[in-house]
């Protein structure tokens, strides 16, 4: 079975990228690995850590 992958590209300020890289490097991860883990977790759980923060509010 062949696993299909898609490329996701983002633009981020250099300063933010440097600080993020430092945080993840201290955990033994690359930023790419961390983003892949984040997206996989959202896909597996069906939940976003941003739920309720954006969009219409429940009243």
N, CA, C, O and CB atoms as a CASP TS submission, in Angstrom:
PFRMAT TS
TARGET T0000
AUTHOR 0000-0000-0000
METHOD Language model
MODEL 1
PARENT N/A
ATOM      1  N   UNK     1       0.841  -1.175   0.000  1.00  0.00           N
ATOM      2  CA  UNK     1       0.000   0.000   0.000  1.00  0.00           C
ATOM      3  C   UNK     1       0.892   1.248   0.000  1.00  0.00           C
ATOM      4  O   UNK     1       1.759   1.402   0.860  1.00  0.00           O
ATOM      5  CB  UNK     1      -0.960  -0.007   1.222  1.00  0.00           C
ATOM      6  N   UNK     2       0.674   2.106  -0.947  1.00  0.00           N
ATOM      7  CA  UNK     2       1.481   3.326  -1.079  1.00  0.00           C
ATOM      8  C   UNK     2       0.825   4.467  -0.301  1.00  0.00           C
ATOM      9  O   UNK     2      -0.369   4.728  -0.445  1.00  0.00           O
ATOM     10  CB  UNK     2       1.652   3.718  -2.579  1.00  0.00           C
ATOM     11  N   UNK     3       1.617   5.134   0.517  1.00  0.00           N
ATOM     12  CA  UNK     3       1.121   6.270   1.290  1.00  0.00           C
ATOM     13  C   UNK     3       1.303   7.531   0.448  1.00  0.00           C
ATOM     14  O   UNK     3       2.410   7.857   0.020  1.00  0.00           O
ATOM     15  CB  UNK     3       1.865   6.396   2.669  1.00  0.00           C
ATOM     16  N   UNK     4       0.206   8.223   0.223  1.00  0.00           N
ATOM     17  CA  UNK     4       0.262   9.477  -0.528  1.00  0.00           C
ATOM     18  C   UNK     4       0.486  10.628   0.448  1.00  0.00           C
ATOM     19  O   UNK     4      -0.138  10.678   1.508  1.00  0.00           O
ATOM     20  CB  UNK     4      -1.043   9.697  -1.357  1.00  0.00           C
ATOM     21  N   UNK     5       1.358  11.533   0.095  1.00  0.00           N
ATOM     22  CA  UNK     5       1.636  12.696   0.929  1.00  0.00           C
ATOM     23  C   UNK     5       1.415  13.956   0.122  1.00  0.00           C
ATOM     24  O   UNK     5       1.557  13.960  -1.100  1.00  0.00           O
ATOM     25  CB  UNK     5       3.073  12.651   1.485  1.00  0.00           C
ATOM     26  N   UNK     6       1.066  15.026   0.815  1.00  0.00           N
ATOM     27  CA  UNK     6       0.885  16.346   0.216  1.00  0.00           C
ATOM     28  C   UNK     6       1.866  17.310   0.855  1.00  0.00           C
ATOM     29  O   UNK     6       2.196  17.190   2.035  1.00  0.00           O
ATOM     30  CB  UNK     6      -0.576  16.849   0.387  1.00  0.00           C
ATOM     31  N   UNK     7       2.321  18.252   0.073  1.00  0.00           N
ATOM     32  CA  UNK     7       3.238  19.285   0.552  1.00  0.00           C
ATOM     33  C   UNK     7       2.422  20.489   1.008  1.00  0.00           C
ATOM     34  O   UNK     7       1.552  20.969   0.282  1.00  0.00           O
ATOM     35  CB  UNK     7       4.261  19.692  -0.557  1.00  0.00           C
ATOM     36  N   UNK     8       2.707  20.973   2.213  1.00  0.00           N
ATOM     37  CA  UNK     8       2.103  22.187   2.732  1.00  0.00           C
ATOM     38  C   UNK     8       3.224  23.192   2.933  1.00  0.00           C
ATOM     39  O   UNK     8       4.224  22.896   3.588  1.00  0.00           O
ATOM     40  CB  UNK     8       1.314  21.924   4.064  1.00  0.00           C
ATOM     41  N   UNK     9       3.054  24.380   2.368  1.00  0.00           N
ATOM     42  CA  UNK     9       4.051  25.432   2.531  1.00  0.00           C
ATOM     43  C   UNK     9       3.398  26.607   3.240  1.00  0.00           C
ATOM     44  O   UNK     9       2.253  26.959   2.957  1.00  0.00           O
ATOM     45  CB  UNK     9       4.648  25.868   1.157  1.00  0.00           C
ATOM     46  N   UNK    10       4.137  27.211   4.162  1.00  0.00           N
ATOM     47  CA  UNK    10       3.642  28.397   4.856  1.00  0.00           C
ATOM     48  C   UNK    10       4.736  29.449   4.874  1.00  0.00           C
ATOM     49  O   UNK    10       5.923  29.141   4.776  1.00  0.00           O
ATOM     50  CB  UNK    10       3.183  28.055   6.299  1.00  0.00           C
ATOM     51  N   UNK    11       4.314  30.681   4.999  1.00  0.00           N
ATOM     52  CA  UNK    11       5.260  31.784   5.180  1.00  0.00           C
ATOM     53  C   UNK    11       5.121  32.258   6.620  1.00  0.00           C
ATOM     54  O   UNK    11       4.019  32.428   7.140  1.00  0.00           O
ATOM     55  CB  UNK    11       4.997  32.962   4.155  1.00  0.00           C
ATOM     56  N   UNK    12       6.272  32.464   7.242  1.00  0.00           N
ATOM     57  CA  UNK    12       6.282  32.887   8.644  1.00  0.00           C
ATOM     58  C   UNK    12       7.468  33.836   8.837  1.00  0.00           C
ATOM     59  O   UNK    12       8.505  33.681   8.191  1.00  0.00           O
ATOM     60  CB  UNK    12       6.373  31.645   9.622  1.00  0.00           C
ATOM     61  N   UNK    13       7.311  34.792   9.707  1.00  0.00           N
ATOM     62  CA  UNK    13       8.379  35.741   9.960  1.00  0.00           C
ATOM     63  C   UNK    13       9.630  35.001  10.436  1.00  0.00           C
ATOM     64  O   UNK    13       9.549  34.018  11.172  1.00  0.00           O
ATOM     65  CB  UNK    13       7.936  36.791  10.999  1.00  0.00           C
ATOM     66  N   UNK    14      10.792  35.500   9.995  1.00  0.00           N
ATOM     67  CA  UNK    14      12.065  34.859  10.319  1.00  0.00           C
ATOM     68  C   UNK    14      12.270  34.738  11.829  1.00  0.00           C
ATOM     69  O   UNK    14      12.710  33.696  12.315  1.00  0.00           O
ATOM     70  CB  UNK    14      13.219  35.641   9.700  1.00  0.00           C
ATOM     71  N   UNK    15      11.953  35.799  12.568  1.00  0.00           N
ATOM     72  CA  UNK    15      12.136  35.784  14.019  1.00  0.00           C
ATOM     73  C   UNK    15      11.284  34.694  14.676  1.00  0.00           C
ATOM     74  O   UNK    15      11.750  33.992  15.574  1.00  0.00           O
ATOM     75  CB  UNK    15      11.785  37.155  14.610  1.00  0.00           C
ATOM     76  N   UNK    16      10.046  34.559  14.229  1.00  0.00           N
ATOM     77  CA  UNK    16       9.152  33.522  14.777  1.00  0.00           C
ATOM     78  C   UNK    16       9.718  32.143  14.459  1.00  0.00           C
ATOM     79  O   UNK    16       9.745  31.266  15.323  1.00  0.00           O
ATOM     80  CB  UNK    16       7.707  33.663  14.200  1.00  0.00           C
ATOM     81  N   UNK    17      10.167  31.951  13.230  1.00  0.00           N
ATOM     82  CA  UNK    17      10.725  30.650  12.830  1.00  0.00           C
ATOM     83  C   UNK    17      11.944  30.299  13.672  1.00  0.00           C
ATOM     84  O   UNK    17      12.082  29.156  14.108  1.00  0.00           O
ATOM     85  CB  UNK    17      11.104  30.659  11.336  1.00  0.00           C
ATOM     86  N   UNK    18      12.820  31.253  13.906  1.00  0.00           N
ATOM     87  CA  UNK    18      14.015  30.986  14.710  1.00  0.00           C
ATOM     88  C   UNK    18      13.649  30.589  16.137  1.00  0.00           C
ATOM     89  O   UNK    18      14.237  29.662  16.693  1.00  0.00           O
ATOM     90  CB  UNK    18      14.928  32.215  14.728  1.00  0.00           C
ATOM     91  N   UNK    19      12.677  31.289  16.732  1.00  0.00           N
ATOM     92  CA  UNK    19      12.274  30.970  18.106  1.00  0.00           C
ATOM     93  C   UNK    19      11.582  29.612  18.186  1.00  0.00           C
ATOM     94  O   UNK    19      11.807  28.848  19.124  1.00  0.00           O
ATOM     95  CB  UNK    19      11.348  32.058  18.654  1.00  0.00           C
ATOM     96  N   UNK    20      10.741  29.318  17.200  1.00  0.00           N
ATOM     97  CA  UNK    20      10.056  28.016  17.161  1.00  0.00           C
ATOM     98  C   UNK    20      11.071  26.893  16.991  1.00  0.00           C
ATOM     99  O   UNK    20      11.007  25.878  17.683  1.00  0.00           O
ATOM    100  CB  UNK    20       9.015  27.974  16.012  1.00  0.00           C
ATOM    101  N   UNK    21      12.005  27.082  16.069  1.00  0.00           N
ATOM    102  CA  UNK    21      13.036  26.063  15.856  1.00  0.00           C
ATOM    103  C   UNK    21      13.799  25.772  17.144  1.00  0.00           C
ATOM    104  O   UNK    21      14.112  24.618  17.435  1.00  0.00           O
ATOM    105  CB  UNK    21      14.012  26.511  14.760  1.00  0.00           C
ATOM    106  N   UNK    22      14.095  26.809  17.910  1.00  0.00           N
ATOM    107  CA  UNK    22      14.820  26.637  19.166  1.00  0.00           C
ATOM    108  C   UNK    22      14.013  25.805  20.164  1.00  0.00           C
ATOM    109  O   UNK    22      14.544  24.901  20.808  1.00  0.00           O
ATOM    110  CB  UNK    22      15.160  28.001  19.774  1.00  0.00           C
ATOM    111  N   UNK    23      12.737  26.121  20.281  1.00  0.00           N
ATOM    112  CA  UNK    23      11.872  25.371  21.216  1.00  0.00           C
ATOM    113  C   UNK    23      11.812  23.900  20.823  1.00  0.00           C
ATOM    114  O   UNK    23      12.013  23.023  21.663  1.00  0.00           O
ATOM    115  CB  UNK    23      10.439  25.972  21.243  1.00  0.00           C
ATOM    116  N   UNK    24      11.537  23.628  19.551  1.00  0.00           N
ATOM    117  CA  UNK    24      11.409  22.236  19.121  1.00  0.00           C
ATOM    118  C   UNK    24      12.742  21.504  19.148  1.00  0.00           C
ATOM    119  O   UNK    24      12.788  20.314  19.459  1.00  0.00           O
ATOM    120  CB  UNK    24      10.821  22.173  17.727  1.00  0.00           C
ATOM    121  N   UNK    25      13.822  22.200  18.826  1.00  0.00           N
ATOM    122  CA  UNK    25      15.155  21.572  18.874  1.00  0.00           C
ATOM    123  C   UNK    25      15.448  21.072  20.281  1.00  0.00           C
ATOM    124  O   UNK    25      16.023  19.997  20.452  1.00  0.00           O
ATOM    125  CB  UNK    25      16.255  22.571  18.421  1.00  0.00           C
ATOM    126  N   UNK    26      15.056  21.849  21.296  1.00  0.00           N
ATOM    127  CA  UNK    26      15.259  21.437  22.693  1.00  0.00           C
ATOM    128  C   UNK    26      14.467  20.189  23.044  1.00  0.00           C
ATOM    129  O   UNK    26      14.794  19.494  24.006  1.00  0.00           O
ATOM    130  CB  UNK    26      14.871  22.563  23.635  1.00  0.00           C
ATOM    131  N   UNK    27      13.426  19.902  22.267  1.00  0.00           N
ATOM    132  CA  UNK    27      12.624  18.690  22.480  1.00  0.00           C
ATOM    133  C   UNK    27      13.021  17.571  21.527  1.00  0.00           C
ATOM    134  O   UNK    27      12.382  16.519  21.495  1.00  0.00           O
ATOM    135  CB  UNK    27      11.142  19.003  22.312  1.00  0.00           C
ATOM    136  N   UNK    28      14.083  17.801  20.746  1.00  0.00           N
ATOM    137  CA  UNK    28      14.557  16.780  19.816  1.00  0.00           C
ATOM    138  C   UNK    28      13.750  16.677  18.539  1.00  0.00           C
ATOM    139  O   UNK    28      13.767  15.647  17.865  1.00  0.00           O
ATOM    140  CB  UNK    28      14.558  15.466  20.485  1.00  0.00           C
ATOM    141  N   UNK    29      13.034  17.760  18.201  1.00  0.00           N
ATOM    142  CA  UNK    29      12.187  17.762  17.005  1.00  0.00           C
ATOM    143  C   UNK    29      12.584  18.877  16.062  1.00  0.00           C
ATOM    144  O   UNK    29      13.155  19.889  16.468  1.00  0.00           O
ATOM    145  CB  UNK    29      10.713  17.903  17.387  1.00  0.00           C
ATOM    146  N   UNK    30      12.270  18.671  14.797  1.00  0.00           N
ATOM    147  CA  UNK    30      12.357  19.775  13.845  1.00  0.00           C
ATOM    148  C   UNK    30      10.976  20.432  13.801  1.00  0.00           C
ATOM    149  O   UNK    30       9.982  19.845  14.228  1.00  0.00           O
ATOM    150  CB  UNK    30      12.818  19.278  12.405  1.00  0.00           C
ATOM    151  N   UNK    31      10.933  21.636  13.286  1.00  0.00           N
ATOM    152  CA  UNK    31       9.636  22.305  13.137  1.00  0.00           C
ATOM    153  C   UNK    31       8.733  21.495  12.213  1.00  0.00           C
ATOM    154  O   UNK    31       7.529  21.395  12.451  1.00  0.00           O
ATOM    155  CB  UNK    31       9.818  23.744  12.587  1.00  0.00           C
ATOM    156  N   UNK    32       9.301  20.923  11.172  1.00  0.00           N
ATOM    157  CA  UNK    32       8.530  20.101  10.239  1.00  0.00           C
ATOM    158  C   UNK    32       7.910  18.900  10.957  1.00  0.00           C
ATOM    159  O   UNK    32       6.737  18.593  10.744  1.00  0.00           O
ATOM    160  CB  UNK    32       9.424  19.624   9.077  1.00  0.00           C
ATOM    161  N   UNK    33       8.676  18.226  11.794  1.00  0.00           N
ATOM    162  CA  UNK    33       8.144  17.087  12.549  1.00  0.00           C
ATOM    163  C   UNK    33       7.024  17.530  13.490  1.00  0.00           C
ATOM    164  O   UNK    33       6.001  16.856  13.605  1.00  0.00           O
ATOM    165  CB  UNK    33       9.266  16.400  13.350  1.00  0.00           C
ATOM    166  N   UNK    34       7.221  18.660  14.159  1.00  0.00           N
ATOM    167  CA  UNK    34       6.223  19.156  15.111  1.00  0.00           C
ATOM    168  C   UNK    34       4.914  19.505  14.407  1.00  0.00           C
ATOM    169  O   UNK    34       3.837  19.189  14.910  1.00  0.00           O
ATOM    170  CB  UNK    34       6.761  20.385  15.858  1.00  0.00           C
ATOM    171  N   UNK    35       5.001  20.153  13.251  1.00  0.00           N
ATOM    172  CA  UNK    35       3.784  20.502  12.507  1.00  0.00           C
ATOM    173  C   UNK    35       3.083  19.241  12.026  1.00  0.00           C
ATOM    174  O   UNK    35       1.857  19.148  12.093  1.00  0.00           O
ATOM    175  CB  UNK    35       4.117  21.419  11.309  1.00  0.00           C
ATOM    176  N   UNK    36       3.843  18.278  11.547  1.00  0.00           N
ATOM    177  CA  UNK    36       3.253  17.015  11.089  1.00  0.00           C
ATOM    178  C   UNK    36       2.550  16.294  12.244  1.00  0.00           C
ATOM    179  O   UNK    36       1.468  15.736  12.062  1.00  0.00           O
ATOM    180  CB  UNK    36       4.341  16.103  10.474  1.00  0.00           C
ATOM    181  N   UNK    37       3.166  16.307  13.432  1.00  0.00           N
ATOM    182  CA  UNK    37       2.553  15.685  14.612  1.00  0.00           C
ATOM    183  C   UNK    37       1.260  16.418  14.993  1.00  0.00           C
ATOM    184  O   UNK    37       0.258  15.783  15.323  1.00  0.00           O
ATOM    185  CB  UNK    37       3.546  15.688  15.808  1.00  0.00           C
ATOM    186  N   UNK    38       1.286  17.753  14.947  1.00  0.00           N
ATOM    187  CA  UNK    38       0.119  18.560  15.265  1.00  0.00           C
ATOM    188  C   UNK    38      -1.038  18.221  14.319  1.00  0.00           C
ATOM    189  O   UNK    38      -2.151  17.953  14.771  1.00  0.00           O
ATOM    190  CB  UNK    38       0.463  20.060  15.181  1.00  0.00           C
ATOM    191  N   UNK    39      -0.776  18.232  13.014  1.00  0.00           N
ATOM    192  CA  UNK    39      -1.827  17.962  12.042  1.00  0.00           C
ATOM    193  C   UNK    39      -2.353  16.532  12.155  1.00  0.00           C
ATOM    194  O   UNK    39      -3.553  16.297  12.009  1.00  0.00           O
ATOM    195  CB  UNK    39      -1.312  18.214  10.635  1.00  0.00           C
ATOM    196  N   UNK    40      -1.463  15.584  12.413  1.00  0.00           N
ATOM    197  CA  UNK    40      -1.878  14.191  12.577  1.00  0.00           C
ATOM    198  C   UNK    40      -2.766  14.034  13.801  1.00  0.00           C
ATOM    199  O   UNK    40      -3.757  13.306  13.757  1.00  0.00           O
ATOM    200  CB  UNK    40      -0.654  13.272  12.691  1.00  0.00           C
ATOM    201  N   UNK    41      -2.426  14.706  14.890  1.00  0.00           N
ATOM    202  CA  UNK    41      -3.231  14.644  16.113  1.00  0.00           C
ATOM    203  C   UNK    41      -4.631  15.212  15.879  1.00  0.00           C
ATOM    204  O   UNK    41      -5.620  14.631  16.326  1.00  0.00           O
ATOM    205  CB  UNK    41      -2.534  15.410  17.252  1.00  0.00           C
ATOM    206  N   UNK    42      -4.717  16.340  15.183  1.00  0.00           N
ATOM    207  CA  UNK    42      -6.022  16.935  14.871  1.00  0.00           C
ATOM    208  C   UNK    42      -6.831  15.972  14.004  1.00  0.00           C
ATOM    209  O   UNK    42      -8.019  15.765  14.248  1.00  0.00           O
ATOM    210  CB  UNK    42      -5.850  18.305  14.150  1.00  0.00           C
ATOM    211  N   UNK    43      -6.192  15.387  12.999  1.00  0.00           N
ATOM    212  CA  UNK    43      -6.885  14.439  12.123  1.00  0.00           C
ATOM    213  C   UNK    43      -7.356  13.208  12.895  1.00  0.00           C
ATOM    214  O   UNK    43      -8.468  12.728  12.672  1.00  0.00           O
ATOM    215  CB  UNK    43      -5.970  14.013  10.972  1.00  0.00           C
ATOM    216  N   UNK    44      -6.526  12.696  13.795  1.00  0.00           N
ATOM    217  CA  UNK    44      -6.876  11.486  14.547  1.00  0.00           C
ATOM    218  C   UNK    44      -7.970  11.716  15.581  1.00  0.00           C
ATOM    219  O   UNK    44      -8.789  10.828  15.818  1.00  0.00           O
ATOM    220  CB  UNK    44      -5.653  10.943  15.234  1.00  0.00           C
ATOM    221  N   UNK    45      -7.994  12.887  16.195  1.00  0.00           N
ATOM    222  CA  UNK    45      -8.979  13.149  17.253  1.00  0.00           C
ATOM    223  C   UNK    45     -10.235  13.841  16.731  1.00  0.00           C
ATOM    224  O   UNK    45     -11.300  13.765  17.345  1.00  0.00           O
ATOM    225  CB  UNK    45      -8.352  13.999  18.342  1.00  0.00           C
ATOM    226  N   UNK    46     -10.095  14.516  15.591  1.00  0.00           N
ATOM    227  CA  UNK    46     -11.226  15.273  15.062  1.00  0.00           C
ATOM    228  C   UNK    46     -11.469  16.566  15.824  1.00  0.00           C
ATOM    229  O   UNK    46     -12.521  17.190  15.687  1.00  0.00           O
ATOM    230  CB  UNK    46     -12.472  14.427  15.093  1.00  0.00           C
ATOM    231  N   UNK    47     -10.487  16.965  16.630  1.00  0.00           N
ATOM    232  CA  UNK    47     -10.626  18.179  17.435  1.00  0.00           C
ATOM    233  C   UNK    47      -9.436  19.099  17.196  1.00  0.00           C
ATOM    234  O   UNK    47      -8.300  18.656  17.022  1.00  0.00           O
ATOM    235  CB  UNK    47     -10.747  17.832  18.938  1.00  0.00           C
ATOM    236  N   UNK    48      -9.733  20.389  17.193  1.00  0.00           N
ATOM    237  CA  UNK    48      -8.700  21.406  17.038  1.00  0.00           C
ATOM    238  C   UNK    48      -8.460  22.076  18.382  1.00  0.00           C
ATOM    239  O   UNK    48      -9.408  22.287  19.138  1.00  0.00           O
ATOM    240  CB  UNK    48      -9.101  22.451  15.962  1.00  0.00           C
ATOM    241  N   UNK    49      -7.215  22.416  18.698  1.00  0.00           N
ATOM    242  CA  UNK    49      -6.961  23.143  19.943  1.00  0.00           C
ATOM    243  C   UNK    49      -7.526  24.564  19.887  1.00  0.00           C
ATOM    244  O   UNK    49      -7.518  25.274  20.893  1.00  0.00           O
ATOM    245  CB  UNK    49      -5.455  23.190  20.231  1.00  0.00           C
ATOM    246  N   UNK    50      -8.013  24.980  18.725  1.00  0.00           N
ATOM    247  CA  UNK    50      -8.556  26.322  18.540  1.00  0.00           C
ATOM    248  C   UNK    50     -10.083  26.343  18.578  1.00  0.00           C
ATOM    249  O   UNK    50     -10.691  27.385  18.330  1.00  0.00           O
ATOM    250  CB  UNK    50      -8.071  26.896  17.227  1.00  0.00           C
ATOM    251  N   UNK    51     -10.709  25.204  18.886  1.00  0.00           N
ATOM    252  CA  UNK    51     -12.173  25.132  18.905  1.00  0.00           C
ATOM    253  C   UNK    51     -12.754  26.218  19.801  1.00  0.00           C
ATOM    254  O   UNK    51     -12.341  26.385  20.949  1.00  0.00           O
ATOM    255  CB  UNK    51     -12.641  23.748  19.382  1.00  0.00           C
ATOM    256  N   UNK    52     -13.710  26.945  19.261  1.00  0.00           N
ATOM    257  CA  UNK    52     -14.397  27.972  20.023  1.00  0.00           C
ATOM    258  C   UNK    52     -13.677  29.304  20.093  1.00  0.00           C
ATOM    259  O   UNK    52     -14.225  30.277  20.610  1.00  0.00           O
ATOM    260  CB  UNK    52     -14.627  27.488  21.381  1.00  0.00           C
ATOM    261  N   UNK    53     -12.450  29.362  19.576  1.00  0.00           N
ATOM    262  CA  UNK    53     -11.692  30.609  19.647  1.00  0.00           C
ATOM    263  C   UNK    53     -12.011  31.528  18.482  1.00  0.00           C
ATOM    264  O   UNK    53     -11.872  32.745  18.597  1.00  0.00           O
ATOM    265  CB  UNK    53     -10.206  30.318  19.678  1.00  0.00           C
ATOM    266  N   UNK    54     -12.434  30.962  17.368  1.00  0.00           N
ATOM    267  CA  UNK    54     -12.714  31.734  16.159  1.00  0.00           C
ATOM    268  C   UNK    54     -14.101  31.363  15.661  1.00  0.00           C
ATOM    269  O   UNK    54     -14.623  30.300  15.997  1.00  0.00           O
ATOM    270  CB  UNK    54     -11.638  31.476  15.059  1.00  0.00           C
ATOM    271  N   UNK    55     -14.687  32.218  14.878  1.00  0.00           N
ATOM    272  CA  UNK    55     -15.997  31.930  14.304  1.00  0.00           C
ATOM    273  C   UNK    55     -17.106  32.320  15.264  1.00  0.00           C
ATOM    274  O   UNK    55     -16.876  32.974  16.281  1.00  0.00           O
ATOM    275  CB  UNK    55     -16.111  30.451  13.943  1.00  0.00           C
ATOM    276  N   UNK    56     -18.325  31.898  14.911  1.00  0.00           N
ATOM    277  CA  UNK    56     -19.488  32.270  15.735  1.00  0.00           C
ATOM    278  C   UNK    56     -19.383  31.698  17.132  1.00  0.00           C
ATOM    279  O   UNK    56     -18.913  30.580  17.341  1.00  0.00           O
ATOM    280  CB  UNK    56     -20.783  31.792  15.083  1.00  0.00           C
ATOM    281  N   UNK    57     -19.831  32.493  18.074  1.00  0.00           N
ATOM    282  CA  UNK    57     -19.841  32.064  19.484  1.00  0.00           C
ATOM    283  C   UNK    57     -21.173  31.404  19.794  1.00  0.00           C
ATOM    284  O   UNK    57     -22.223  31.837  19.319  1.00  0.00           O
ATOM    285  CB  UNK    57     -19.592  33.270  20.446  1.00  0.00           C
ATOM    286  N   UNK    58     -21.116  30.359  20.591  1.00  0.00           N
ATOM    287  CA  UNK    58     -22.358  29.736  21.073  1.00  0.00           C
ATOM    288  C   UNK    58     -22.936  30.588  22.184  1.00  0.00           C
ATOM    289  O   UNK    58     -22.222  31.003  23.097  1.00  0.00           O
ATOM    290  CB  UNK    58     -22.108  28.280  21.572  1.00  0.00           C
ATOM    291  N   UNK    59     -24.230  30.848  22.106  1.00  0.00           N
ATOM    292  CA  UNK    59     -24.878  31.668  23.150  1.00  0.00           C
ATOM    293  C   UNK    59     -25.763  30.821  23.987  1.00  0.00           C
ATOM    294  O   UNK    59     -26.396  31.321  24.917  1.00  0.00           O
ATOM    295  CB  UNK    59     -25.684  32.814  22.547  1.00  0.00           C
TER
END
